[in-house]
Amino acid sequence: MNGMVSVRTEELTGPALGWAIESIESAGPTTGQLQLPLARIDAEQLIKKHGVWIERGYSYPWLADLTRDPCNRQPGETREIAVFRAVVFANLGTTVSVPAELIQL
């Protein structure tokens, strides 16, 4: 698979989510190259750097937001995933173009 595909921010997971975070936090990875594994990205650093609001949710285990708008809260199965999605949403919007080979089916 080549090229980029659009993915809703709330659906980003695994390597695609890591790629999106790295594209925000660094000069930007080249297509398909993920420099940092998702596990090595420190959610606590992102919380402090971006001022992420985070708390337990009702419909989702975790909710996080940077925009201070309750309608923009990003869900996550884990605290870290919610934080990563909130950072991506605030910086890149509701949909993100990621390399197709990073999408987990």
N, CA, C and O atoms as a GROMACS GRO file, in nm:
protein
  420
    1MET      N    1   0.084  -0.119   0.000
    1MET     CA    2   0.000   0.000   0.000
    1MET      C    3   0.088   0.124   0.000
    1MET      O    4   0.184   0.134   0.077
    2ASN      N    5   0.056   0.216  -0.085
    2ASN     CA    6   0.129   0.341  -0.090
    2ASN      C    7   0.032   0.456  -0.074
    2ASN      O    8  -0.089   0.442  -0.094
    3GLY      N    9   0.088   0.570  -0.040
    3GLY     CA   10   0.006   0.689  -0.031
    3GLY      C   11  -0.047   0.715   0.109
    3GLY      O   12  -0.014   0.645   0.205
    4MET      N   13  -0.128   0.816   0.116
    4MET     CA   14  -0.184   0.860   0.242
    4MET      C   15  -0.333   0.831   0.244
    4MET      O   16  -0.400   0.831   0.140
    5VAL      N   17  -0.385   0.806   0.363
    5VAL     CA   18  -0.528   0.787   0.381
    5VAL      C   19  -0.576   0.879   0.492
    5VAL      O   20  -0.500   0.911   0.584
    6SER      N   21  -0.700   0.922   0.484
    6SER     CA   22  -0.759   1.006   0.589
    6SER      C   23  -0.822   0.919   0.695
    6SER      O   24  -0.895   0.824   0.666
    7VAL      N   25  -0.793   0.952   0.820
    7VAL     CA   26  -0.846   0.879   0.934
    7VAL      C   27  -0.901   0.981   1.033
    7VAL      O   28  -0.838   1.084   1.058
    8ARG      N   29  -1.017   0.952   1.088
    8ARG     CA   30  -1.073   1.039   1.193
    8ARG      C   31  -0.981   1.032   1.315
    8ARG      O   32  -0.936   0.924   1.352
    9THR      N   33  -0.954   1.146   1.375
    9THR     CA   34  -0.864   1.152   1.489
    9THR      C   35  -0.907   1.056   1.600
    9THR      O   36  -0.822   0.991   1.661
   10GLU      N   37  -1.036   1.046   1.627
   10GLU     CA   38  -1.084   0.959   1.735
   10GLU      C   39  -1.065   0.811   1.704
   10GLU      O   40  -1.083   0.727   1.792
   11GLU      N   41  -1.030   0.778   1.578
   11GLU     CA   42  -1.009   0.638   1.540
   11GLU      C   43  -0.861   0.603   1.525
   11GLU      O   44  -0.828   0.488   1.497
   12LEU      N   45  -0.772   0.700   1.543
   12LEU     CA   46  -0.629   0.673   1.531
   12LEU      C   47  -0.583   0.580   1.642
   12LEU      O   48  -0.619   0.597   1.758
   13THR      N   49  -0.503   0.481   1.604
   13THR     CA   50  -0.444   0.388   1.701
   13THR      C   51  -0.306   0.346   1.654
   13THR      O   52  -0.268   0.370   1.540
   14GLY      N   53  -0.233   0.283   1.743
   14GLY     CA   54  -0.106   0.220   1.710
   14GLY      C   55  -0.009   0.308   1.633
   14GLY      O   56   0.008   0.426   1.665
   15PRO      N   57   0.055   0.250   1.530
   15PRO     CA   58   0.157   0.323   1.455
   15PRO      C   59   0.105   0.451   1.389
   15PRO      O   60   0.179   0.549   1.380
   16ALA      N   61  -0.019   0.453   1.345
   16ALA     CA   62  -0.075   0.573   1.282
   16ALA      C   63  -0.086   0.687   1.384
   16ALA      O   64  -0.058   0.802   1.351
   17LEU      N   65  -0.127   0.656   1.506
   17LEU     CA   66  -0.136   0.757   1.611
   17LEU      C   67   0.004   0.806   1.648
   17LEU      O   68   0.024   0.927   1.666
   18GLY      N   69   0.099   0.715   1.660
   18GLY     CA   70   0.237   0.754   1.688
   18GLY      C   71   0.295   0.843   1.579
   18GLY      O   72   0.365   0.940   1.608
   19TRP      N   73   0.265   0.810   1.454
   19TRP     CA   74   0.313   0.890   1.342
   19TRP      C   75   0.256   1.031   1.348
   19TRP      O   76   0.328   1.129   1.326
   20ALA      N   77   0.127   1.043   1.378
   20ALA     CA   78   0.063   1.175   1.387
   20ALA      C   79   0.124   1.258   1.500
   20ALA      O   80   0.149   1.377   1.483
   21ILE      N   81   0.148   1.195   1.616
   21ILE     CA   82   0.210   1.266   1.728
   21ILE      C   83   0.349   1.312   1.690
   21ILE      O   84   0.387   1.426   1.717
   22GLU      N   85   0.426   1.224   1.629
   22GLU     CA   86   0.562   1.262   1.591
   22GLU      C   87   0.561   1.374   1.488
   22GLU      O   88   0.650   1.460   1.491
   23SER      N   89   0.464   1.376   1.398
   23SER     CA   90   0.459   1.483   1.299
   23SER      C   91   0.433   1.618   1.365
   23SER      O   92   0.471   1.722   1.311
   24ILE      N   93   0.370   1.617   1.481
   24ILE     CA   94   0.345   1.740   1.557
   24ILE      C   95   0.467   1.777   1.640
   24ILE      O   96   0.507   1.893   1.645
   25GLU      N   97   0.527   1.679   1.705
   25GLU     CA   98   0.634   1.703   1.802
   25GLU      C   99   0.772   1.719   1.741
   25GLU      O  100   0.864   1.766   1.808
   26SER      N  101   0.790   1.681   1.615
   26SER     CA  102   0.921   1.695   1.551
   26SER      C  103   0.906   1.768   1.420
   26SER      O  104   0.800   1.823   1.390
   27ALA      N  105   1.012   1.769   1.344
   27ALA     CA  106   1.007   1.834   1.213
   27ALA      C  107   0.915   1.761   1.118
   27ALA      O  108   0.880   1.814   1.012
   28GLY      N  109   0.873   1.641   1.154
   28GLY     CA  110   0.781   1.564   1.071
   28GLY      C  111   0.848   1.445   1.009
   28GLY      O  112   0.949   1.460   0.940
   29PRO      N  113   0.796   1.327   1.032
   29PRO     CA  114   0.854   1.207   0.974
   29PRO      C  115   0.826   1.199   0.825
   29PRO      O  116   0.728   1.256   0.776
   30THR      N  117   0.912   1.129   0.755
   30THR     CA  118   0.884   1.107   0.614
   30THR      C  119   0.778   1.000   0.603
   30THR      O  120   0.754   0.926   0.698
   31THR      N  121   0.715   0.993   0.489
   31THR     CA  122   0.604   0.900   0.471
   31THR      C  123   0.642   0.759   0.512
   31THR      O  124   0.739   0.702   0.462
   32GLY      N  125   0.566   0.705   0.603
   32GLY     CA  126   0.584   0.566   0.644
   32GLY      C  127   0.690   0.542   0.748
   32GLY      O  128   0.698   0.432   0.802
   33GLN      N  129   0.773   0.642   0.778
   33GLN     CA  130   0.876   0.620   0.877
   33GLN      C  131   0.829   0.671   1.012
   33GLN      O  132   0.798   0.789   1.029
   34LEU      N  133   0.825   0.581   1.106
   34LEU     CA  134   0.788   0.617   1.243
   34LEU      C  135   0.916   0.616   1.325
   34LEU      O  136   0.976   0.510   1.343
   35GLN      N  137   0.957   0.730   1.374
   35GLN     CA  138   1.083   0.740   1.445
   35GLN      C  139   1.073   0.691   1.589
   35GLN      O  140   1.165   0.626   1.639
   36LEU      N  141   0.963   0.720   1.656
   36LEU     CA  142   0.946   0.679   1.795
   36LEU      C  143   0.832   0.580   1.806
   36LEU      O  144   0.722   0.607   1.757
   37PRO      N  145   0.855   0.466   1.871
   37PRO     CA  146   0.741   0.378   1.895
   37PRO      C  147   0.644   0.446   1.991
   37PRO      O  148   0.685   0.523   2.078
   38LEU      N  149   0.516   0.419   1.973
   38LEU     CA  150   0.413   0.484   2.054
   38LEU      C  151   0.440   0.467   2.203
   38LEU      O  152   0.415   0.558   2.281
   39ALA      N  153   0.491   0.351   2.243
   39ALA     CA  154   0.515   0.324   2.384
   39ALA      C  155   0.621   0.417   2.443
   39ALA      O  156   0.621   0.442   2.564
   40ARG      N  157   0.712   0.469   2.360
   40ARG     CA  158   0.819   0.555   2.411
   40ARG      C  159   0.778   0.700   2.422
   40ARG      O  160   0.847   0.779   2.488
   41ILE      N  161   0.670   0.737   2.360
   41ILE     CA  162   0.624   0.875   2.369
   41ILE      C  163   0.565   0.894   2.508
   41ILE      O  164   0.480   0.816   2.551
   42ASP      N  165   0.608   0.996   2.577
   42ASP     CA  166   0.567   1.017   2.716
   42ASP      C  167   0.442   1.104   2.722
   42ASP      O  168   0.447   1.224   2.694
   43ALA      N  169   0.332   1.044   2.760
   43ALA     CA  170   0.205   1.118   2.770
   43ALA      C  171   0.215   1.229   2.874
   43ALA      O  172   0.156   1.335   2.856
   44GLU      N  173   0.288   1.205   2.982
   44GLU     CA  174   0.300   1.308   3.087
   44GLU      C  175   0.367   1.433   3.033
   44GLU      O  176   0.328   1.545   3.069
   45GLN      N  177   0.467   1.417   2.948
   45GLN     CA  178   0.533   1.533   2.887
   45GLN      C  179   0.435   1.610   2.798
   45GLN      O  180   0.434   1.733   2.798
   46LEU      N  181   0.354   1.537   2.723
   46LEU     CA  182   0.256   1.603   2.636
   46LEU      C  183   0.151   1.676   2.719
   46LEU      O  184   0.108   1.786   2.683
   47ILE      N  185   0.109   1.617   2.831
   47ILE     CA  186   0.010   1.680   2.919
   47ILE      C  187   0.064   1.814   2.968
   47ILE      O  188  -0.006   1.915   2.966
   48LYS      N  189   0.190   1.815   3.014
   48LYS     CA  190   0.250   1.938   3.064
   48LYS      C  191   0.276   2.039   2.953
   48LYS      O  192   0.245   2.157   2.967
   49LYS      N  193   0.331   1.992   2.843
   49LYS     CA  194   0.366   2.082   2.732
   49LYS      C  195   0.244   2.149   2.671
   49LYS      O  196   0.248   2.269   2.641
   50HIS      N  197   0.137   2.074   2.651
   50HIS     CA  198   0.020   2.126   2.582
   50HIS      C  199  -0.095   2.165   2.675
   50HIS      O  200  -0.196   2.217   2.628
   51GLY      N  201  -0.081   2.141   2.804
   51GLY     CA  202  -0.189   2.174   2.898
   51GLY      C  203  -0.313   2.090   2.875
   51GLY      O  204  -0.424   2.143   2.872
   52VAL      N  205  -0.294   1.961   2.859
   52VAL     CA  206  -0.406   1.871   2.829
   52VAL      C  207  -0.495   1.852   2.951
   52VAL      O  208  -0.447   1.822   3.060
   53TRP      N  209  -0.626   1.870   2.931
   53TRP     CA  210  -0.726   1.837   3.034
   53TRP      C  211  -0.758   1.690   3.014
   53TRP      O  212  -0.781   1.646   2.901
   54ILE      N  213  -0.760   1.613   3.122
   54ILE     CA  214  -0.789   1.470   3.110
   54ILE      C  215  -0.864   1.422   3.233
   54ILE      O  216  -0.833   1.460   3.346
   55GLU      N  217  -0.963   1.336   3.209
   55GLU     CA  218  -1.034   1.274   3.320
   55GLU      C  219  -1.102   1.146   3.274
   55GLU      O  220  -1.114   1.120   3.155
   56ARG      N  221  -1.147   1.070   3.370
   56ARG     CA  222  -1.222   0.947   3.340
   56ARG      C  223  -1.354   0.984   3.274
   56ARG      O  224  -1.415   1.086   3.308
   57GLY      N  225  -1.396   0.902   3.179
   57GLY     CA  226  -1.521   0.927   3.110
   57GLY      C  227  -1.630   0.831   3.154
   57GLY      O  228  -1.607   0.746   3.240
   58TYR      N  229  -1.746   0.846   3.096
   58TYR     CA  230  -1.859   0.756   3.123
   58TYR      C  231  -1.879   0.660   3.006
   58TYR      O  232  -1.885   0.539   3.027
   59SER      N  233  -1.888   0.712   2.886
   59SER     CA  234  -1.905   0.628   2.768
   59SER      C  235  -1.773   0.568   2.722
   59SER      O  236  -1.770   0.462   2.660
   60TYR      N  237  -1.663   0.636   2.752
   60TYR     CA  238  -1.528   0.592   2.719
   60TYR      C  239  -1.446   0.590   2.847
   60TYR      O  240  -1.474   0.668   2.939
   61PRO      N  241  -1.346   0.504   2.855
   61PRO     CA  242  -1.266   0.500   2.978
   61PRO      C  243  -1.197   0.633   3.011
   61PRO      O  244  -1.190   0.670   3.128
   62TRP      N  245  -1.147   0.706   2.908
   62TRP     CA  246  -1.077   0.832   2.931
   62TRP      C  247  -1.121   0.935   2.827
   62TRP      O  248  -1.155   0.901   2.714
   63LEU      N  249  -1.119   1.063   2.867
   63LEU     CA  250  -1.145   1.176   2.778
   63LEU      C  251  -1.035   1.279   2.799
   63LEU      O  252  -0.992   1.303   2.912
   64ALA      N  253  -0.990   1.340   2.690
   64ALA     CA  254  -0.886   1.443   2.699
   64ALA      C  255  -0.917   1.555   2.600
   64ALA      O  256  -0.984   1.533   2.499
   65ASP      N  257  -0.867   1.676   2.631
   65ASP     CA  258  -0.896   1.792   2.547
   65ASP      C  259  -0.792   1.900   2.569
   65ASP      O  260  -0.741   1.917   2.680
   66LEU      N  261  -0.760   1.974   2.463
   66LEU     CA  262  -0.673   2.092   2.471
   66LEU      C  263  -0.748   2.219   2.440
   66LEU      O  264  -0.702   2.328   2.475
   67THR      N  265  -0.864   2.208   2.375
   67THR     CA  266  -0.934   2.326   2.324
   67THR      C  267  -1.027   2.392   2.425
   67THR      O  268  -1.078   2.501   2.400
   68ARG      N  269  -1.049   2.327   2.537
   68ARG     CA  270  -1.139   2.376   2.642
   68ARG      C  271  -1.284   2.381   2.595
   68ARG      O  272  -1.364   2.458   2.647
   69ASP      N  273  -1.316   2.299   2.496
   69ASP     CA  274  -1.452   2.288   2.445
   69ASP      C  275  -1.500   2.146   2.471
   69ASP      O  276  -1.442   2.052   2.415
   70PRO      N  277  -1.603   2.127   2.553
   70PRO     CA  278  -1.650   1.991   2.584
   70PRO      C  279  -1.685   1.908   2.460
   70PRO      O  280  -1.679   1.785   2.465
   71CYS      N  281  -1.722   1.974   2.351
   71CYS     CA  282  -1.756   1.901   2.228
   71CYS      C  283  -1.634   1.843   2.158
   71CYS      O  284  -1.647   1.758   2.070
   72ASN      N  285  -1.515   1.888   2.197
   72ASN     CA  286  -1.392   1.844   2.132
   72ASN      C  287  -1.314   1.740   2.213
   72ASN      O  288  -1.201   1.707   2.177
   73ARG      N  289  -1.372   1.690   2.318
   73ARG     CA  290  -1.303   1.590   2.400
   73ARG      C  291  -1.277   1.464   2.318
   73ARG      O  292  -1.365   1.416   2.248
   74GLN      N  293  -1.157   1.413   2.329
   74GLN     CA  294  -1.117   1.296   2.252
   74GLN      C  295  -1.116   1.172   2.342
   74GLN      O  296  -1.060   1.176   2.451
   75PRO      N  297  -1.178   1.064   2.296
   75PRO     CA  298  -1.186   0.941   2.377
   75PRO      C  299  -1.060   0.858   2.364
   75PRO      O  300  -0.984   0.869   2.268
   76GLY      N  301  -1.040   0.773   2.465
   76GLY     CA  302  -0.929   0.679   2.458
   76GLY      C  303  -0.955   0.559   2.546
   76GLY      O  304  -1.015   0.569   2.653
   77GLU      N  305  -0.909   0.444   2.499
   77GLU     CA  306  -0.919   0.322   2.577
   77GLU      C  307  -0.825   0.328   2.697
   77GLU      O  308  -0.850   0.268   2.802
   78THR      N  309  -0.715   0.403   2.680
   78THR     CA  310  -0.621   0.427   2.789
   78THR      C  311  -0.602   0.578   2.803
   78THR      O  312  -0.639   0.655   2.714
   79ARG      N  313  -0.546   0.618   2.915
   79ARG     CA  314  -0.518   0.759   2.940
   79ARG      C  315  -0.425   0.815   2.832
   79ARG      O  316  -0.446   0.925   2.781
   80GLU      N  317  -0.322   0.738   2.798
   80GLU     CA  318  -0.224   0.781   2.700
   80GLU      C  319  -0.287   0.803   2.563
   80GLU      O  320  -0.260   0.904   2.498
   81ILE      N  321  -0.370   0.710   2.519
   81ILE     CA  322  -0.432   0.723   2.388
   81ILE      C  323  -0.522   0.846   2.384
   81ILE      O  324  -0.524   0.917   2.283
   82ALA      N  325  -0.597   0.872   2.489
   82ALA     CA  326  -0.682   0.991   2.493
   82ALA      C  327  -0.597   1.118   2.483
   82ALA      O  328  -0.633   1.211   2.411
   83VAL      N  329  -0.484   1.122   2.554
   83VAL     CA  330  -0.395   1.238   2.548
   83VAL      C  331  -0.339   1.256   2.407
   83VAL      O  332  -0.341   1.366   2.353
   84PHE      N  333  -0.291   1.147   2.347
   84PHE     CA  334  -0.234   1.156   2.213
   84PHE      C  335  -0.338   1.205   2.113
   84PHE      O  336  -0.309   1.291   2.030
   85ARG      N  337  -0.460   1.152   2.122
   85ARG     CA  338  -0.566   1.194   2.029
   85ARG      C  339  -0.602   1.340   2.049
   85ARG      O  340  -0.630   1.411   1.952
   86ALA      N  341  -0.604   1.387   2.174
   86ALA     CA  342  -0.636   1.527   2.201
   86ALA      C  343  -0.531   1.620   2.141
   86ALA      O  344  -0.564   1.725   2.085
   87VAL      N  345  -0.404   1.582   2.152
   87VAL     CA  346  -0.296   1.663   2.094
   87VAL      C  347  -0.309   1.665   1.942
   87VAL      O  348  -0.294   1.770   1.880
   88VAL      N  349  -0.337   1.551   1.882
   88VAL     CA  350  -0.354   1.543   1.737
   88VAL      C  351  -0.474   1.628   1.695
   88VAL      O  352  -0.464   1.705   1.599
   89PHE      N  353  -0.586   1.616   1.764
   89PHE     CA  354  -0.706   1.692   1.729
   89PHE      C  355  -0.680   1.842   1.735
   89PHE      O  356  -0.718   1.915   1.644
   90ALA      N  357  -0.615   1.888   1.841
   90ALA     CA  358  -0.591   2.032   1.858
   90ALA      C  359  -0.496   2.087   1.752
   90ALA      O  360  -0.505   2.204   1.714
   91ASN      N  361  -0.404   2.004   1.704
   91ASN     CA  362  -0.304   2.050   1.609
   91ASN      C  363  -0.337   2.020   1.463
   91ASN      O  364  -0.299   2.097   1.375
   92LEU      N  365  -0.407   1.911   1.437
   92LEU     CA  366  -0.430   1.868   1.299
   92LEU      C  367  -0.577   1.860   1.260
   92LEU      O  368  -0.609   1.849   1.141
   93GLY      N  369  -0.668   1.865   1.357
   93GLY     CA  370  -0.810   1.864   1.325
   93GLY      C  371  -0.878   1.729   1.339
   93GLY      O  372  -0.822   1.635   1.395
   94THR      N  373  -1.000   1.722   1.286
   94THR     CA  374  -1.084   1.602   1.304
   94THR      C  375  -1.042   1.484   1.218
   94THR      O  376  -1.069   1.370   1.254
   95THR      N  377  -0.976   1.510   1.106
   95THR     CA  378  -0.923   1.402   1.024
   95THR      C  379  -0.776   1.428   0.996
   95THR      O  380  -0.733   1.543   0.983
   96VAL      N  381  -0.701   1.320   0.986
   96VAL     CA  382  -0.556   1.328   0.967
   96VAL      C  383  -0.518   1.238   0.851
   96VAL      O  384  -0.568   1.127   0.839
   97SER      N  385  -0.428   1.286   0.766
   97SER     CA  386  -0.374   1.202   0.659
   97SER      C  387  -0.250   1.132   0.712
   97SER      O  388  -0.154   1.196   0.756
   98VAL      N  389  -0.253   1.000   0.709
   98VAL     CA  390  -0.141   0.918   0.757
   98VAL      C  391  -0.102   0.819   0.647
   98VAL      O  392  -0.184   0.787   0.560
   99PRO      N  393   0.023   0.771   0.649
   99PRO     CA  394   0.064   0.671   0.550
   99PRO      C  395  -0.025   0.547   0.559
   99PRO      O  396  -0.050   0.496   0.668
  100ALA      N  397  -0.071   0.500   0.445
  100ALA     CA  398  -0.163   0.386   0.440
  100ALA      C  399  -0.105   0.262   0.506
  100ALA      O  400  -0.179   0.185   0.566
  101GLU      N  401   0.026   0.242   0.496
  101GLU     CA  402   0.085   0.121   0.554
  101GLU      C  403   0.083   0.118   0.707
  101GLU      O  404   0.110   0.014   0.767
  102LEU      N  405   0.052   0.232   0.770
  102LEU     CA  406   0.046   0.236   0.917
  102LEU      C  407  -0.091   0.203   0.973
  102LEU      O  408  -0.107   0.189   1.094
  103ILE      N  409  -0.190   0.192   0.887
  103ILE     CA  410  -0.326   0.164   0.932
  103ILE      C  411  -0.338   0.017   0.968
  103ILE      O  412  -0.304  -0.072   0.890
  104GLN      N  413  -0.388  -0.007   1.090
  104GLN     CA  414  -0.410  -0.144   1.138
  104GLN      C  415  -0.552  -0.185   1.104
  104GLN      O  416  -0.648  -0.119   1.145
  105LEU      N  417  -0.565  -0.293   1.031
  105LEU     CA  418  -0.699  -0.340   0.994
  105LEU      C  419  -0.749  -0.443   1.090
  105LEU      O  420  -0.860  -0.494   1.074
   0.00000   0.00000   0.00000
